[in-house]
Amino acid sequence: MPPETDRTARDTDRYAANLRDELDGAALYAALADAEQDPLRRDLFMQLSQAESTHARVWRDKLLEAGLEPKPFAPSLRTRVLARLARRFGTAFVLPSIAATEFADRNKYAMQKDAAALAAEERGHAAVIAAAAGTSGQTGMDIGRAEPWHRGVSGNNLRAAVLGANDGLVSNFCLMMGIAGARTSTPTVLLSGLAGLIAGACSMALGEWLSVSNARDLAKTQLAREREEIEQTPQAEQHELALIYQAKGLPKPDAQRVAAQIMASGEAALDTLAREELGIDPSELGGSPSAAAGTSFALFAVGALVPVLPLFVLSGGPAVLACAAASAAGLAAMGALTALFNGRTVAYSAARQLLLGGLAAAVTYGIGTLLGASLA
């Protein structure tokens, strides 16, 4: 097949696949509108269905221009199942699943140069459905936030701190037990523990720095793209913003008025669309890479230091036992702290952490013993 013919075939296959996706989306949102009792949300779903139908016409026209007649359309099995569930249990029952799919597909047109005009609208639809799913009824998380015992521990900072220190403790404890199992001297075990502490902390810090840096770079790229879209297609962006506010519960006229007021100011529009459509806080962009790296280094080092400390004052068999005892106490403490955010009792969490950490250390100790004997 000549290259030009091959390229044309790939393009027409892509047109047909995009057409099926858009028609499927239109059918799904139309079904949601039929199943929805609230007039405000019914209108929202109808607007989304009409938008998907407009997208479908783009791909149908491309197929016709290529000399191909689009195949008859039938909704996919997923669409039919979701539509039936929505009719039976209400739209709130299926919206979280639809929101997750929309979020995963929000950039499906990013690499298709002939679909640049549709890419922004697809991201907007994902934000609209996410907002609708968030207002489709009180969730377990909403109820939990109302409970006083939950409000103090709902953040992720404590979780990240505990898990970071736990990584350092478990990895260095296992490393030192493996070295001790090989019947090496106390100074060697101590040196291994210090090396494991430094190497692990540096690795964690570098990984966190790269993660946050990449997230910031991506956020900057998305913000730049959003700024261009505001400049080039302000009406489309205003429409998406109005849909988001309508999905959050504002009546359609109010949502359109608020969106128009926000779009009148360029920076306010960018800030709002970044938060509502992209989930980005322009003032933070994901945080500081240096601060994240320093925190990760410190947390890992604190945990990794626990099994090392006894070897500064003891030697031989007592040093290994003290190392194991200190690590066991640290594991129990880490497990007890995880009870603050896993819903389990302190005793259960501490025992589980102690059991799993001890098992891992026993395995590495046994491997170290075997390797030490074979190398000797």
C-alpha positions as CSV (number, residue, x, y, z in Angstrom):
1,M,0.0,0.0,0.0
2,P,1.5,3.4,-1.0
3,P,2.4,5.7,1.9
4,E,-0.3,8.3,1.0
5,T,-3.0,5.7,0.8
6,D,-1.8,4.2,4.1
7,R,-2.0,7.6,5.8
8,T,-5.5,8.2,4.4
9,A,-6.7,4.8,5.7
10,R,-5.4,5.6,9.1
11,D,-7.1,9.0,9.1
12,T,-10.4,7.6,8.0
13,D,-10.2,4.9,10.7
14,R,-9.5,7.7,13.2
15,Y,-12.4,9.7,11.9
16,A,-14.7,6.7,12.3
17,A,-13.5,5.9,15.8
18,N,-14.0,9.5,16.9
19,L,-17.4,9.6,15.3
20,R,-18.5,6.5,17.3
21,D,-17.1,8.0,20.5
22,E,-18.9,11.3,20.1
23,L,-22.2,9.7,19.1
24,D,-21.9,7.4,22.1
25,G,-21.4,10.4,24.3
26,A,-24.3,12.2,22.8
27,A,-26.5,9.1,23.4
28,L,-25.3,8.7,27.0
29,Y,-26.0,12.3,28.0
30,A,-29.4,12.2,26.3
31,A,-30.2,9.2,28.3
32,L,-29.1,11.0,31.5
33,A,-31.3,13.9,30.6
34,D,-34.3,11.5,30.2
35,A,-33.6,9.9,33.5
36,E,-33.0,13.2,35.4
37,Q,-35.8,14.7,37.5
38,D,-34.2,18.0,38.3
39,P,-34.9,20.5,35.4
40,L,-31.6,22.3,36.0
41,R,-29.5,19.2,35.7
42,R,-31.7,17.9,32.8
43,D,-30.9,21.0,30.8
44,L,-27.2,20.6,31.6
45,F,-27.2,17.0,30.3
46,M,-29.0,18.1,27.2
47,Q,-26.4,20.8,26.5
48,L,-23.7,18.2,26.8
49,S,-25.5,15.9,24.5
50,Q,-25.9,18.6,21.9
51,A,-22.2,19.5,22.2
52,E,-21.2,15.9,21.6
53,S,-23.5,15.8,18.6
54,T,-21.8,18.9,17.3
55,H,-18.4,17.1,17.7
56,A,-19.8,14.1,15.9
57,R,-20.8,16.2,12.9
58,V,-17.2,17.3,12.5
59,W,-16.0,13.7,12.1
60,R,-19.0,12.8,9.9
61,D,-18.1,15.6,7.6
62,K,-14.5,14.5,7.4
63,L,-15.6,11.0,6.5
64,L,-17.9,12.3,3.8
65,E,-15.1,14.5,2.4
66,A,-12.9,11.4,2.2
67,G,-15.6,9.7,0.1
68,L,-16.9,7.3,2.9
69,E,-20.4,6.9,4.2
70,P,-20.5,6.7,8.0
71,K,-21.8,3.3,9.3
72,P,-25.1,3.2,11.1
73,F,-24.7,3.9,14.7
74,A,-25.8,1.8,17.7
75,P,-25.0,2.8,21.3
76,S,-22.2,0.7,22.9
77,L,-22.9,-1.9,25.6
78,R,-21.4,0.5,28.2
79,T,-23.8,3.3,27.2
80,R,-26.8,1.0,27.3
81,V,-25.9,-0.3,30.7
82,L,-25.2,3.1,32.2
83,A,-28.5,4.5,30.7
84,R,-30.5,1.6,32.3
85,L,-28.8,2.1,35.6
86,A,-29.5,5.8,35.5
87,R,-33.2,5.1,34.8
88,R,-33.3,2.5,37.6
89,F,-31.3,4.2,40.3
90,G,-30.9,7.8,39.2
91,T,-28.2,9.8,37.5
92,A,-26.3,10.2,40.8
93,F,-25.6,6.5,40.8
94,V,-23.7,6.5,37.5
95,L,-22.2,10.0,37.4
96,P,-19.0,9.1,39.3
97,S,-18.2,6.4,36.8
98,I,-18.9,8.8,33.9
99,A,-16.8,11.5,35.5
100,A,-13.8,9.1,35.8
101,T,-14.1,8.1,32.2
102,E,-14.4,11.7,31.0
103,F,-11.3,12.6,33.1
104,A,-9.3,9.8,31.6
105,D,-10.3,10.9,28.0
106,R,-10.0,14.6,28.5
107,N,-6.9,14.8,26.4
108,K,-7.9,12.3,23.7
109,Y,-7.7,15.0,21.0
110,A,-4.4,16.5,22.3
111,M,-2.3,14.7,19.7
112,Q,-4.8,15.1,16.8
113,K,-3.8,18.3,15.0
114,D,-7.1,18.5,13.1
115,A,-9.1,18.4,16.4
116,A,-7.5,21.3,18.2
117,A,-10.8,23.2,18.4
118,L,-12.4,20.2,20.1
119,A,-9.6,19.5,22.7
120,A,-10.5,22.4,24.9
121,E,-14.2,21.5,24.9
122,E,-13.4,17.9,25.9
123,R,-11.4,19.1,28.9
124,G,-14.3,21.4,29.7
125,H,-16.8,18.5,29.5
126,A,-14.7,16.5,32.0
127,A,-14.7,19.5,34.4
128,V,-18.5,19.9,34.0
129,I,-19.2,16.2,34.8
130,A,-16.8,16.3,37.7
131,A,-18.7,19.2,39.1
132,A,-22.0,17.5,38.5
133,A,-20.8,14.3,40.2
134,G,-19.6,16.4,43.1
135,T,-23.1,17.9,43.6
136,S,-25.2,14.8,42.8
137,G,-25.9,14.1,46.5
138,Q,-24.1,13.9,49.8
139,T,-21.3,11.4,49.7
140,G,-19.7,9.4,52.4
141,M,-16.8,11.9,52.4
142,D,-19.2,14.8,52.9
143,I,-20.8,13.0,55.8
144,G,-17.4,12.2,57.3
145,R,-16.2,15.8,57.2
146,A,-19.2,16.6,59.4
147,E,-18.0,14.3,62.1
148,P,-15.7,15.9,64.7
149,W,-13.4,12.8,64.9
150,H,-12.8,13.0,61.1
151,R,-12.1,16.7,60.6
152,G,-8.8,16.6,62.5
153,V,-7.2,13.8,60.5
154,S,-8.7,14.2,57.0
155,G,-5.6,15.9,55.5
156,N,-2.9,14.1,53.6
157,N,0.1,15.7,55.3
158,L,0.1,13.3,58.3
159,R,-0.4,10.3,56.0
160,A,2.6,11.4,53.8
161,A,4.8,12.0,56.9
162,V,4.0,8.6,58.4
163,L,4.5,6.7,55.1
164,G,7.7,8.5,54.4
165,A,9.2,7.7,57.8
166,N,7.9,4.2,57.5
167,D,9.7,3.7,54.2
168,G,13.0,4.6,55.8
169,L,12.5,2.4,58.8
170,V,11.4,-0.7,57.0
171,S,14.0,-0.5,54.2
172,N,16.9,0.2,56.5
173,F,15.8,-2.3,59.1
174,C,15.7,-5.0,56.4
175,L,19.0,-4.0,54.9
176,M,20.7,-4.1,58.3
177,M,19.2,-7.5,59.1
178,G,20.4,-8.9,55.8
179,I,23.9,-7.7,56.5
180,A,23.8,-9.0,60.1
181,G,22.5,-12.4,58.9
182,A,25.8,-12.7,56.9
183,R,27.6,-12.8,60.2
184,T,29.5,-9.5,59.5
185,S,31.0,-7.3,62.2
186,T,29.1,-4.6,64.0
187,P,31.0,-1.8,62.3
188,T,30.1,-3.3,58.9
189,V,26.4,-3.5,59.9
190,L,26.5,0.1,61.2
191,L,28.3,1.3,58.0
192,S,25.6,-0.4,55.9
193,G,22.8,1.2,57.9
194,L,24.4,4.7,57.5
195,A,24.9,4.1,53.8
196,G,21.3,2.9,53.4
197,L,20.1,5.9,55.3
198,I,21.9,8.4,53.0
199,A,21.3,6.5,49.8
200,G,17.6,6.0,50.5
201,A,17.0,9.6,51.6
202,C,18.8,11.0,48.6
203,S,16.8,8.7,46.3
204,M,13.5,9.7,47.9
205,A,14.4,13.4,47.7
206,L,15.4,13.2,44.1
207,G,12.3,11.3,43.2
208,E,10.1,13.8,45.0
209,W,12.0,16.7,43.4
210,L,11.5,15.3,39.9
211,S,7.8,14.5,40.5
212,V,7.0,18.0,41.7
213,S,9.1,19.6,39.0
214,N,7.4,17.6,36.3
215,A,4.0,18.5,37.8
216,R,4.9,22.2,37.8
217,D,6.1,22.0,34.2
218,L,2.9,20.3,33.1
219,A,0.8,22.8,35.0
220,K,2.6,25.7,33.3
221,T,2.1,24.2,29.9
222,Q,-1.6,23.7,30.6
223,L,-1.9,27.3,31.9
224,A,-0.2,28.6,28.7
225,R,-2.6,26.5,26.6
226,E,-5.6,27.7,28.6
227,R,-4.5,31.4,28.1
228,E,-4.3,30.8,24.4
229,E,-7.8,29.3,24.3
230,I,-9.2,32.2,26.3
231,E,-7.7,34.6,23.7
232,Q,-8.7,32.6,20.6
233,T,-12.1,31.1,21.6
234,P,-13.4,33.2,24.5
235,Q,-17.1,32.4,23.8
236,A,-16.4,28.6,23.9
237,E,-14.5,29.0,27.2
238,Q,-17.3,31.2,28.6
239,H,-19.8,28.5,27.7
240,E,-17.8,25.8,29.4
241,L,-17.5,27.9,32.5
242,A,-21.2,28.5,32.6
243,L,-21.8,24.8,32.3
244,I,-19.5,24.1,35.2
245,Y,-21.4,26.6,37.4
246,Q,-24.7,25.1,36.3
247,A,-23.4,21.7,37.2
248,K,-22.6,23.0,40.6
249,G,-26.2,24.0,41.1
250,L,-26.6,27.6,39.8
251,P,-29.6,28.3,37.6
252,K,-28.7,28.6,34.0
253,P,-29.2,32.4,33.7
254,D,-27.1,33.0,36.9
255,A,-24.4,30.6,35.7
256,Q,-24.2,32.4,32.3
257,R,-24.1,35.8,34.0
258,V,-21.3,34.8,36.4
259,A,-19.3,33.3,33.6
260,A,-19.7,36.5,31.5
261,Q,-18.5,38.6,34.5
262,I,-15.4,36.4,35.1
263,M,-14.5,36.2,31.4
264,A,-14.6,40.0,31.2
265,S,-11.3,40.0,33.2
266,G,-8.5,38.0,31.5
267,E,-6.5,37.1,34.6
268,A,-9.6,36.3,36.6
269,A,-10.8,34.1,33.8
270,L,-7.5,32.3,33.6
271,D,-7.4,31.8,37.4
272,T,-11.0,30.5,37.5
273,L,-10.7,28.2,34.5
274,A,-7.4,26.8,35.8
275,R,-9.1,25.9,39.1
276,E,-12.4,24.7,37.7
277,E,-11.4,23.1,34.5
278,L,-7.8,21.9,35.1
279,G,-7.8,21.5,38.8
280,I,-4.7,23.8,39.1
281,D,-4.0,26.5,41.7
282,P,-2.0,29.1,39.7
283,S,-0.5,30.5,42.8
284,E,1.1,27.2,43.8
285,L,1.4,25.0,40.7
286,G,1.8,21.9,42.8
287,G,4.2,23.3,45.4
288,S,8.0,23.8,45.7
289,P,10.3,21.0,44.4
290,S,13.0,22.0,46.9
291,A,10.7,21.9,49.9
292,A,9.2,18.6,48.8
293,A,12.6,17.1,48.3
294,G,13.9,18.4,51.7
295,T,10.8,17.1,53.5
296,S,11.1,13.7,51.8
297,F,14.8,13.5,52.7
298,A,14.2,14.3,56.3
299,L,11.2,12.0,56.8
300,F,13.0,9.0,55.3
301,A,16.2,9.7,57.3
302,V,14.2,9.9,60.6
303,G,12.7,6.5,60.0
304,A,16.0,5.0,58.7
305,L,17.8,6.2,61.8
306,V,15.8,4.1,64.2
307,P,17.5,0.8,63.5
308,V,20.9,2.5,63.3
309,L,21.0,4.2,66.8
310,P,21.6,1.1,69.0
311,L,24.8,0.2,67.0
312,F,26.5,3.3,68.2
313,V,26.6,2.0,71.8
314,L,26.4,-1.8,71.4
315,S,28.2,-4.5,69.5
316,G,27.9,-8.2,68.6
317,G,24.7,-10.1,69.3
318,P,23.2,-7.5,71.7
319,A,23.5,-4.8,69.0
320,V,21.5,-6.9,66.6
321,L,18.9,-7.6,69.2
322,A,18.7,-4.0,70.2
323,C,18.4,-3.0,66.5
324,A,15.5,-5.4,66.1
325,A,13.8,-4.2,69.3
326,A,14.1,-0.5,68.4
327,S,12.8,-1.3,64.9
328,A,9.9,-3.3,66.3
329,A,9.0,-0.3,68.6
330,G,9.2,2.0,65.6
331,L,7.0,-0.2,63.5
332,A,4.4,-0.4,66.2
333,A,4.5,3.3,66.6
334,M,4.1,3.8,62.8
335,G,1.2,1.4,62.7
336,A,-0.5,3.2,65.6
337,L,-0.2,6.5,63.7
338,T,-1.7,5.0,60.6
339,A,-4.8,4.2,62.7
340,L,-5.5,8.0,62.5
341,F,-6.4,7.8,58.8
342,N,-7.2,4.1,58.0
343,G,-10.2,3.7,60.4
344,R,-8.7,0.7,62.1
345,T,-8.0,0.4,65.9
346,V,-4.6,1.4,67.2
347,A,-3.9,-2.2,68.4
348,Y,-4.8,-3.7,65.0
349,S,-2.8,-1.2,63.0
350,A,0.3,-1.5,65.2
351,A,0.1,-5.3,65.2
352,R,-0.3,-5.5,61.5
353,Q,2.7,-3.2,60.9
354,L,4.8,-5.1,63.3
355,L,4.0,-8.4,61.8
356,L,4.6,-7.4,58.2
357,G,7.8,-5.4,59.0
358,G,9.1,-8.3,61.1
359,L,8.4,-10.8,58.4
360,A,10.3,-8.8,55.8
361,A,13.3,-8.4,58.1
362,A,13.2,-12.1,58.9
363,V,13.3,-12.9,55.2
364,T,16.2,-10.6,54.5
365,Y,18.1,-12.0,57.6
366,G,17.6,-15.5,56.3
367,I,18.8,-14.6,52.8
368,G,21.8,-12.8,54.3
369,T,22.7,-15.9,56.3
370,L,22.5,-18.1,53.2
371,L,24.6,-15.7,51.1
372,G,27.1,-15.2,53.9
373,A,27.6,-18.9,54.2
374,S,27.9,-19.5,50.5
375,L,30.4,-16.6,50.0
376,A,32.4,-17.8,53.0
